[in-house]
Amino acid sequence: TVAYIAQSWDALSREAGRLRQMETLRTDLALPPLPKRALCAHFKDEAEAATPGICEQKTCLPGSYRTGDPSDPCAVCPAGRFSERPNMPECDPCQIGRYQPSQNSSSCAQCARNATTRLLGASEAGSCTCPAGTLRWRFEDWCTPC
C-alpha cells in the first residue's frame, strides 16, 4: 500500500504541475480563469496554496443570495425582492399584496387591509392600491367600500 500511495502522490504532483502550466498558459494567452468549482474539487490544496481562502464556502444570509460558486461573495436582494433562507440561489419577488422598499430583506411587508398590488415585486407602499369599489381615506390604513 505504501507503493500505491507513493504512485498516487506522484500522479497528483504531476497533475498539479500540469495545472500550474495550464494556469501560466491561460494567463499568457489572456484566457478567462479556470472555474473555481473545478479547481477546488480537484486541486483544493494547490488552489488554496496559490490563493488562500479561494475554496472557502461562504454562507449567504437571508436577504442575500448566492451568485454562483459557493466561494463567490453573496449579493444583496434588491428592493421588491427577498430571500427568507440562507444560501438561496436567487431572491423571490414580493407576492401580490406585499411590497419591500429596502434592499437586503428577508420578507415583504403586507399592504394595508384590503389593499393589493397589481404586479409581483412591488418596492414601495405606494404600489398598494384599493380594489375597485373601495377607497382609502387619507388617515386610514385600510380600504373601505365607497
C-alpha positions, 0 to 999 in steps of 0.5 A: 500500500505504501507503493500505491500511495507513493504512485498516487502522490506522484500522479497528483504532483504531476497533475498539479504541475500540469495545472500550474502550466495550464494556469501560466498558459491561460494567463499568457494567452489572456484566457478567462480563469479556470472555474473555481468549482473545478479547481477546488474539487480537484486541486483544493490544496494547490488552489488554496496554496496559490490563493488562500481562502479561494475554496472557502464556502461562504454562507449567504444570509437571508436577504442575500443570495448566492451568485454562483460558486459557493466561494463567490461573495453573496449579493444583496436582494434588491428592493421588491425582492427577498430571500427568507433562507440562507444560501438561496440561489436567487431572491423571490419577488414580493407576492401580490399584496406585499411590497419591500422598499429596502434592499437586503430583506428577508420578507415583504411587508403586507399592504394595508387591509384590503389593499393589493398590488397589481404586479409581483415585486412591488418596492414601495407602499405606494404600489398598494392600491384599493380594489375597485369599489373601495377607497382609502381615506387619507388617515386610514390604513385600510380600504373601505367600500365607497 
